[in-house]
Amino acid sequence: KTLVISGTIYQDAGSNQVQEIAYTLNSLVFLIDEMTQKNCSAQQIFDNLHFILGISSEYFVEIAKLRVFNSLLHEIAATYGVYHTKVGLSAKTSVWSKSVTDANTNMLRTTTEAMAALLGNADGIELDPYDDQFKASSDFSSRIAGNVTTILKEESYFGKVANPVDGSYYIEELSLQMAQNALNIFKSIEADGGFVSQVENEHIQHQVAEIRMKK
């Protein structure tokens, strides 16, 4: 995949999950507009796309977020006449949720985030070492980060099941609400001039700052 769009910057800045979905999709529309002007087809663009989303410790919300993102992404692809493509989606553990004063707790948080990413059907996961936020990571912390997914696969049997959260009433209902709210933000950004325009006038930054202050 040669075109990568990352939404991790929003979560690490303090946004909520709905904002992260919407702004990442807004940036996709901007990318498509730019690339089509360079004689790239929509099919070529989607065939070469990979997304990276942040993943925090709000377990069920993060599962729903990845499912909603995939769903809305395919809706957008359909509006460009693209119906058959495989877009990559990976998740990266959040900076926002990590403790500096109690670093060992970060091992638990990272594991929870990895579980949410797997249940949300991410294609790949990037886990930061638990002490990465306040010093150069050690060989031990890097090894732990690398082993989390192995433990989940071999000892928690995440590698033996597919889509285990399908049909869960809570997650399905949560996904529906998130999808509608993200779509509303997405449409409002597009109606007000699009992604770059809303970044340049700092509208998106102010929206994120509002949520960050509440957090």
C-alpha positions as CSV (number, residue, x, y, z in Angstrom):
1,K,0.0,0.0,0.0
2,T,1.5,3.3,-1.1
3,L,-1.1,5.8,0.2
4,V,-1.3,5.9,4.0
5,I,-3.7,8.1,6.0
6,S,-3.2,8.2,9.8
7,G,-5.9,9.2,12.3
8,T,-3.7,8.7,15.3
9,I,-2.8,12.4,15.5
10,Y,-6.4,13.2,16.5
11,Q,-6.7,10.7,19.3
12,D,-3.3,11.6,20.7
13,A,-4.4,15.2,20.7
14,G,-7.4,14.4,22.8
15,S,-10.2,13.9,20.3
16,N,-13.0,11.4,20.8
17,Q,-13.6,8.4,18.6
18,V,-16.3,9.9,16.6
19,Q,-14.1,12.9,15.6
20,E,-11.3,10.6,14.7
21,I,-13.5,8.6,12.3
22,A,-14.9,11.8,10.7
23,Y,-11.7,13.7,10.3
24,T,-9.8,10.7,8.9
25,L,-12.6,10.2,6.3
26,N,-12.5,13.9,5.5
27,S,-8.8,13.7,4.8
28,L,-9.6,10.7,2.5
29,V,-11.9,12.8,0.4
30,F,-9.2,15.5,0.1
31,L,-6.7,12.9,-1.0
32,I,-9.0,11.5,-3.6
33,D,-9.7,15.0,-5.0
34,E,-6.0,15.7,-5.2
35,M,-5.1,12.3,-6.8
36,T,-7.8,12.4,-9.4
37,Q,-6.4,15.7,-10.6
38,K,-3.2,13.8,-11.2
39,N,-5.1,11.3,-13.5
40,C,-5.4,8.6,-10.9
41,S,-8.7,6.7,-10.9
42,A,-10.8,6.2,-7.7
43,Q,-10.2,2.4,-8.1
44,Q,-6.4,2.9,-8.1
45,I,-6.5,5.1,-5.1
46,F,-8.6,2.7,-3.0
47,D,-6.5,-0.3,-4.1
48,N,-3.4,1.4,-2.7
49,L,-4.9,2.8,0.6
50,H,-3.9,1.9,4.1
51,F,-5.3,3.6,7.2
52,I,-3.9,3.8,10.7
53,L,-6.2,4.6,13.6
54,G,-5.3,5.1,17.3
55,I,-6.7,2.7,19.9
56,S,-7.3,3.8,23.5
57,S,-8.5,2.1,26.6
58,E,-12.2,2.6,26.1
59,Y,-12.6,-1.0,25.2
60,F,-16.1,-1.4,23.7
61,V,-16.0,2.1,22.1
62,E,-12.8,1.3,20.3
63,I,-14.2,-2.0,19.0
64,A,-17.2,-0.2,17.7
65,K,-15.0,2.6,16.2
66,L,-13.0,0.2,13.9
67,R,-16.2,-1.4,12.8
68,V,-17.9,1.9,12.0
69,F,-14.8,3.2,10.2
70,N,-14.8,0.2,7.9
71,S,-18.5,0.5,7.2
72,L,-18.4,4.2,6.4
73,L,-15.2,3.8,4.3
74,H,-17.1,1.3,2.1
75,E,-20.0,3.8,1.8
76,I,-17.6,6.5,0.6
77,A,-15.9,4.1,-1.8
78,A,-19.3,3.3,-3.3
79,T,-20.1,7.0,-3.9
80,Y,-16.9,7.0,-6.1
81,G,-18.0,3.9,-7.9
82,V,-15.6,1.5,-6.1
83,Y,-17.3,-1.7,-4.9
84,H,-14.5,-4.2,-4.8
85,T,-11.3,-3.4,-3.0
86,K,-9.3,-4.3,0.0
87,V,-8.2,-1.3,2.0
88,G,-5.7,-2.0,4.8
89,L,-6.5,-0.9,8.3
90,S,-4.1,-1.1,11.3
91,A,-4.3,0.2,14.8
92,K,-1.7,1.9,17.0
93,T,-1.8,2.1,20.8
94,S,-2.6,5.6,22.0
95,V,-0.2,8.0,23.7
96,W,-3.1,9.7,25.4
97,S,-4.0,6.7,27.7
98,K,-0.5,5.9,29.0
99,S,0.7,6.7,32.5
100,V,4.1,8.2,33.3
101,T,3.9,7.7,37.1
102,D,2.8,4.1,37.0
103,A,4.4,2.7,33.8
104,N,3.7,-1.0,34.6
105,T,0.0,-0.3,34.3
106,N,0.6,0.6,30.7
107,M,1.2,-3.1,30.0
108,L,-2.4,-3.8,31.0
109,R,-3.7,-0.9,29.0
110,T,-1.7,-1.9,25.9
111,T,-3.1,-5.4,26.1
112,T,-6.7,-4.2,26.4
113,E,-6.1,-1.9,23.4
114,A,-4.7,-4.8,21.3
115,M,-7.7,-6.9,22.2
116,A,-10.1,-4.1,21.1
117,A,-8.2,-3.8,17.8
118,L,-8.4,-7.5,17.1
119,L,-12.1,-7.6,17.9
120,G,-12.6,-4.6,15.7
121,N,-11.0,-6.5,12.8
122,A,-7.8,-4.5,12.4
123,D,-5.4,-6.0,9.9
124,G,-2.4,-5.1,12.0
125,I,-1.5,-3.7,15.4
126,E,1.4,-1.5,16.4
127,L,2.1,-1.6,20.2
128,D,4.4,0.9,21.8
129,P,6.6,-0.4,24.7
130,Y,5.0,0.4,28.1
131,D,7.8,2.8,29.1
132,D,8.1,4.5,25.7
133,Q,6.5,7.8,26.8
134,F,9.2,8.9,29.2
135,K,12.5,7.2,28.3
136,A,14.1,5.2,25.6
137,S,12.4,1.8,25.7
138,S,14.4,-1.1,27.1
139,D,15.0,-4.5,25.6
140,F,12.5,-5.9,28.1
141,S,9.7,-3.5,27.4
142,S,10.2,-3.9,23.6
143,R,10.1,-7.7,24.0
144,I,6.9,-7.4,26.1
145,A,5.3,-5.2,23.4
146,G,6.2,-7.8,20.8
147,N,4.8,-10.7,22.8
148,V,1.4,-9.3,23.7
149,T,-0.2,-10.3,20.3
150,T,1.5,-13.7,20.6
151,I,-0.1,-14.2,24.0
152,L,-3.5,-13.1,22.7
153,K,-3.2,-15.5,19.7
154,E,-1.8,-18.6,21.4
155,E,-3.2,-18.3,25.0
156,S,-6.5,-16.4,24.6
157,Y,-7.3,-18.1,21.2
158,F,-7.9,-14.9,19.3
159,G,-6.5,-16.7,16.3
160,K,-9.2,-19.3,16.5
161,V,-12.3,-17.2,16.0
162,A,-13.6,-14.7,13.4
163,N,-15.8,-11.7,14.2
164,P,-16.7,-12.8,17.8
165,V,-18.6,-9.6,18.6
166,D,-21.0,-9.9,15.7
167,G,-24.6,-9.8,17.0
168,S,-23.6,-8.3,20.3
169,Y,-26.6,-5.9,21.1
170,Y,-24.5,-3.4,23.0
171,I,-21.7,-3.1,20.3
172,E,-24.2,-3.1,17.4
173,E,-26.2,-0.3,19.0
174,L,-23.1,1.6,19.9
175,S,-21.8,1.2,16.4
176,L,-25.1,2.6,15.0
177,Q,-24.9,5.7,17.2
178,M,-21.2,6.3,16.4
179,A,-21.8,5.9,12.7
180,Q,-24.6,8.5,12.7
181,N,-22.6,11.0,14.8
182,A,-19.4,10.6,12.7
183,L,-21.4,11.0,9.5
184,N,-22.9,14.3,10.8
185,I,-19.4,15.7,11.5
186,F,-18.1,14.4,8.2
187,K,-20.9,16.1,6.3
188,S,-20.6,19.4,8.1
189,I,-16.8,19.5,7.4
190,E,-17.4,18.9,3.7
191,A,-20.3,21.4,3.6
192,D,-18.0,24.1,5.1
193,G,-15.2,23.8,2.5
194,G,-13.6,20.5,3.2
195,F,-10.7,19.1,5.3
196,V,-7.9,21.6,4.4
197,S,-10.1,24.6,4.7
198,Q,-11.3,23.5,8.2
199,V,-7.7,22.9,9.3
200,E,-6.5,26.3,8.0
201,N,-9.2,28.2,9.9
202,E,-8.5,26.0,12.9
203,H,-12.1,24.8,13.2
204,I,-11.0,21.1,13.6
205,Q,-8.4,22.1,16.2
206,H,-11.0,23.9,18.3
207,Q,-13.3,20.9,18.1
208,V,-10.6,18.6,19.3
209,A,-9.5,21.1,22.0
210,E,-13.0,21.2,23.4
211,I,-13.1,17.5,23.9
212,R,-9.5,17.5,25.3
213,M,-10.5,20.0,28.0
214,K,-13.4,17.9,29.0
215,K,-11.1,14.8,29.3
